[in-house]
Amino acid sequence: MSEADAENVLIEYYRRYVGDPDRTIDVYAGFGLFSAGIALGVIGVVVFLYSATLDPTAASTFAVREVAAVAGAVGLPALLFGIVVLLPVDRRMLYLAGAGIAVTLAATGAFTWAYPHNWNVVVNTDYSARIVAVYALGLVAVIGATGGALVAHRVERVAGGAGAAGAAGGAGTEGGVADASGGSGSEAAGSGGEAVTEESVRADIERELEDAELTWGGVERSETRRLELNTSAVDEADVDAEKLAGSATETRTTSGTVNDAVSELKGLQGGDVKTDSGQGTDDQAAKLRELREQQRKEAEEDDEDGSVVDRIKGLFG
């Protein structure tokens, strides 16, 4: 990748995630500090893990740990300061972050002077607490500047987006009003002054609603017709009130049983013939004997008729 391509990639990333840069140097410095901070942090972790494999009493082990501590102590503020440089914030945030970086670098230099003989020891003078306090003060300043830069950038983007949307909406409204006024003027000039009225708009809305299929709670509208007869406006001589009232016949039954009611209902329909039966067993037996006697007589008559026919056939056979 050539240098020009690399520059274009950085500018493209900056425009995508931050915005249009004010100065190109801010883009390069910000990305450089951010990348350097990440690299120093990774180096510090790897070197510290490597020192764990060495002899803890050897002097070289302390030197390796010192390198790891310095790399981590410098890498974290550099990463945060790169974010502040990248964001288009107030100069005061840059000054605060720069002061914090200076304090952390001074504390790191004091650490290299005090380690290992005056660092967390009992025999000699211990400067570890003082150096850590100074370093923490500088790191807090850098973190505060970074947080302020991020919040200010976020607020600026939200306000800018809202302002752009409002400007676009206002421009659209003005354009619509201008188009409407210009269109109405041109139409009035071309069509003889025809204007849109409230009545015409309401008529258009009602016409569209008539064609629309409206539902109530998901139930489709049913098209029904209702016939209403107004007899007040018609002459009494032309209207037969009895026929209008209907000629239905009401039939009541006095029996208390369901079977009798069903039987009478079938009789009204013409389906069944009502049959009387006796209330006692003697009456039923008498009826049964009469029925059998009648059937026997009918059978004898059929036999006599058959025998006469057979005799006539024999005479002519």
VOGU-3710 file (C-alpha; in Angstrom, 3 decimals, decimal comma):
1> mseadaenvl> 0,000/0,000/0,000  1,429/3,360/-1,008  1,569/6,412/1,247  -1,247/8,133/-0,618  -3,463/5,065/-0,251  -2,716/4,916/3,488  -3,632/8,577/3,868  -6,854/8,046/1,990  -7,772/5,083/4,226  -7,190/7,103/7,411
11> ieyyrryvgd> -9,209/10,033/6,124  -11,999/7,670/5,050  -12,117/6,063/8,509  -12,147/9,478/10,148  -15,020/10,700/7,990  -16,988/7,511/8,611  -16,717/7,445/12,430  -15,946/11,071/13,372  -16,729/13,544/10,602  -14,935/15,932/8,299
21> pdrtidvyag> -11,487/16,722/9,737  -10,515/20,298/10,487  -6,817/19,589/10,016  -5,109/16,594/8,487  -2,421/16,628/11,190  -5,044/15,877/13,839  -6,047/12,722/11,988  -2,485/11,455/11,682  -1,502/12,396/15,252  -4,642/10,905/16,735
31> fglfsagial> -4,358/7,589/14,903  -0,627/7,454/15,650  -1,050/7,973/19,398  -3,954/5,516/19,526  -1,998/2,796/17,720  1,138/3,453/19,789  -0,832/3,151/23,023  -2,290/-0,213/21,989  1,130/-1,498/20,911  2,803/-0,417/24,183
41> gvigvvvfly> 0,033/-2,039/26,229  0,442/-5,349/24,397  4,221/-5,193/24,806  3,899/-4,536/28,535  1,609/-7,535/29,056  3,801/-9,893/27,015  7,046/-8,801/28,743  5,475/-9,117/32,186  4,308/-12,651/31,411  7,802/-13,450/30,185
51> satldptaas> 9,358/-12,164/33,446  7,287/-14,715/35,373  9,378/-17,474/33,773  12,705/-15,979/34,966  14,554/-16,349/38,279  12,845/-13,970/40,743  16,136/-13,242/42,561  18,180/-12,335/39,459  18,885/-8,667/38,626  17,874/-9,220/34,999
61> tfavrevaav> 14,391/-10,208/36,116  13,885/-6,780/37,737  15,084/-5,088/34,567  12,571/-7,044/32,474  9,740/-6,184/34,858  10,760/-2,541/34,762  10,422/-2,562/30,955  6,968/-4,129/31,231  5,823/-1,554/33,811  7,098/1,410/31,793
71> agavglpall> 5,468/0,153/28,590  2,093/-0,276/30,303  2,349/3,038/32,178  3,077/4,975/28,983  0,728/3,027/26,681  -2,545/3,691/28,538  -2,276/7,529/28,632  -1,071/7,587/25,020  -4,148/5,631/23,900  -6,504/8,001/25,722
81> fgivvllpvd> -4,703/11,087/24,473  -5,029/9,809/20,894  -8,835/9,767/21,306  -8,806/13,387/22,520  -6,676/14,461/19,548  -8,905/12,621/17,079  -12,129/14,229/18,256  -12,868/17,835/17,223  -13,164/19,208/20,775  -12,367/22,405/22,603
91> rrmlylagag> -8,711/23,308/23,035  -9,109/23,202/26,810  -9,640/19,437/26,639  -6,385/19,127/24,719  -4,552/21,204/27,313  -5,981/19,142/30,174  -5,040/15,886/28,462  -1,558/17,234/27,686  -1,044/18,189/31,319  -2,147/14,735/32,422
101> iavtlaatga> 0,278/13,117/29,969  3,117/15,244/31,364  2,281/14,187/34,932  2,128/10,488/34,020  5,453/10,703/32,189  7,035/12,370/35,224  5,666/9,630/37,486  6,974/6,967/35,087  10,429/8,558/35,159  10,314/8,563/38,974
111> ftwayphnwn> 9,408/4,889/38,872  12,479/4,044/36,785  14,636/5,928/39,322  13,143/4,269/42,410  12,745/0,705/41,073  13,774/-1,752/42,462  15,775/-0,472/45,494  13,254/2,122/46,681  10,094/0,474/45,428  7,908/-1,425/47,879
121> vvvntdysar> 10,772/-2,202/50,256  11,318/-2,038/54,006  15,104/-1,622/54,310  15,411/1,519/52,157  13,106/4,511/51,744  9,907/3,489/49,959  8,692/5,900/47,232  6,111/3,603/45,679  3,057/5,230/47,284  4,092/8,772/46,289
131> ivavyalglv> 4,897/7,825/42,715  1,643/5,899/42,290  -0,334/8,868/43,662  1,283/11,278/41,194  0,732/8,876/38,289  -2,914/8,380/39,267  -3,439/12,163/39,345  -2,129/12,545/35,796  -4,126/9,516/34,562  -7,335/10,930/36,058
141> avigatggal> -6,743/14,183/34,177  -6,306/12,289/30,888  -9,412/10,154/31,521  -11,469/13,260/32,366  -10,386/14,986/29,167  -11,198/11,870/27,131  -14,651/11,518/28,674  -15,401/15,203/28,150  -14,294/14,968/24,520  -16,511/11,935/23,872
151> vahrvervag> -19,571/13,523/25,501  -19,065/16,833/23,682  -18,663/15,045/20,354  -21,817/12,993/20,938  -23,863/16,051/21,901  -22,559/17,956/18,888  -23,526/15,148/16,514  -27,023/14,833/17,979  -27,568/18,594/17,854  -26,198/18,763/14,319
161> gagaagaagg> -28,464/15,925/13,160  -31,527/17,553/14,734  -30,625/20,932/13,208  -30,121/19,395/9,776  -33,456/17,583/9,995  -35,223/20,769/11,087  -33,591/22,754/8,294  -34,575/20,116/5,756  -38,152/20,076/7,084  -38,346/23,861/7,013
171> agteggvada> -36,956/23,983/3,498  -39,444/21,311/2,408  -42,319/23,225/4,015  -41,294/26,495/2,419  -40,830/24,768/-0,912  -44,238/23,115/-0,584  -45,873/26,410/0,270  -44,122/28,090/-2,619  -45,091/25,304/-4,978  -48,664/25,364/-3,712
181> sggsgseaag> -48,920/29,109/-4,086  -47,176/29,079/-7,429  -49,250/26,125/-8,604  -52,504/27,695/-7,468  -51,557/30,945/-9,140  -50,680/29,244/-12,393  -53,812/27,094/-12,258  -55,922/30,142/-11,513  -54,341/31,906/-14,446  -54,733/28,930/-16,754
191> sggeavtees> -58,139/27,609/-15,674  -59,949/30,842/-15,044  -59,381/31,184/-11,265  -60,564/27,731/-10,098  -59,504/27,202/-6,462  -59,666/24,277/-4,096  -62,427/24,713/-1,517  -63,220/22,896/1,697  -66,410/21,459/0,220  -64,559/19,860/-2,673
201> vradierele> -61,979/18,359/-0,336  -64,721/16,921/1,920  -66,524/15,513/-1,116  -63,335/13,790/-2,281  -62,819/12,264/1,163  -66,381/10,957/1,337  -66,102/9,480/-2,155  -62,923/7,620/-1,246  -64,437/6,341/2,012  -67,425/4,918/0,172
211> daeltwggve> -65,126/2,756/-1,950  -63,050/1,631/1,040  -63,834/-1,603/2,842  -64,103/-0,688/6,515  -64,318/-3,225/9,311  -65,375/-3,050/12,955  -63,021/-5,115/15,105  -62,086/-7,385/12,189  -65,744/-8,062/11,192  -66,426/-7,171/7,608
221> rsetrrleln> -69,209/-4,742/6,837  -72,348/-6,494/5,561  -74,407/-4,888/2,833  -78,092/-5,236/3,842  -81,280/-3,493/2,864  -84,132/-2,494/5,138  -87,675/-1,973/3,873  -89,682/0,566/5,830  -93,425/1,111/5,100  -94,829/4,451/6,111
231> tsavdeadvd> -98,630/3,965/6,433  -99,254/7,426/7,808  -99,007/9,041/4,374  -101,265/6,444/2,676  -105,058/6,653/2,562  -106,805/4,256/4,929  -109,048/3,051/2,065  -106,030/1,803/0,117  -104,499/-0,183/2,988  -105,977/-3,357/4,442
241> aeklagsate> -104,892/-3,200/8,063  -105,949/-6,788/8,763  -103,759/-8,148/5,983  -100,839/-6,040/7,093  -101,285/-7,290/10,621  -101,078/-10,857/9,335  -103,485/-13,816/9,338  -101,561/-16,195/11,514  -103,638/-18,581/13,633  -102,581/-19,258/17,176
251> trttsgtvnd> -103,118/-22,821/18,417  -102,770/-23,799/22,046  -102,796/-27,219/23,695  -104,145/-27,960/27,105  -102,322/-31,229/27,556  -99,537/-31,299/30,013  -97,357/-33,958/28,389  -94,706/-33,480/25,765  -95,938/-36,452/23,674  -99,417/-34,960/23,350
261> avselkglqg> -97,954/-31,616/22,316  -95,786/-33,263/19,652  -98,755/-35,333/18,411  -100,984/-32,287/18,111  -98,200/-30,386/16,341  -97,894/-33,213/13,789  -101,619/-33,183/13,362  -101,547/-29,487/12,568  -98,847/-30,149/9,976  -101,008/-32,953/8,388
271> gdvktdsgqg> -98,424/-35,671/8,829  -100,043/-37,990/11,348  -103,604/-38,991/12,233  -104,615/-38,867/15,830  -105,262/-42,362/17,264  -107,181/-42,942/20,448  -106,207/-45,677/22,862  -107,758/-46,928/26,036  -106,444/-46,088/29,366  -106,600/-49,673/30,822
281> tddqaaklre> -105,281/-53,136/29,859  -108,826/-54,556/29,417  -109,676/-51,957/26,812  -106,423/-52,652/24,996  -107,103/-56,445/25,009  -110,608/-55,904/23,638  -109,305/-53,700/20,899  -106,694/-56,346/20,056  -109,400/-59,097/19,826  -111,526/-56,934/17,572
291> lreqqrkeae> -108,524/-56,298/15,330  -107,749/-60,016/15,058  -111,408/-60,902/14,348  -111,478/-58,321/11,587  -108,304/-59,678/10,078  -109,713/-63,268/10,165  -112,905/-62,224/8,414  -110,959/-60,459/5,719  -108,831/-63,555/5,196  -111,936/-65,812/4,836
301> eddedgsvvd> -113,480/-63,445/2,328  -110,283/-63,481/0,329  -110,322/-67,353/0,381  -113,954/-67,510/-0,789  -113,306/-65,103/-3,630  -110,279/-67,139/-4,620  -112,217/-70,469/-4,578  -115,005/-69,087/-6,814  -112,466/-67,839/-9,336  -110,728/-71,225/-9,311
311> rikglfg> -114,052/-73,056/-10,024  -114,810/-70,801/-12,987  -111,334/-71,393/-14,374  -111,869/-75,176/-14,001  -115,103/-75,099/-15,953  -113,489/-73,370/-18,899  -110,217/-75,240/-18,626
//
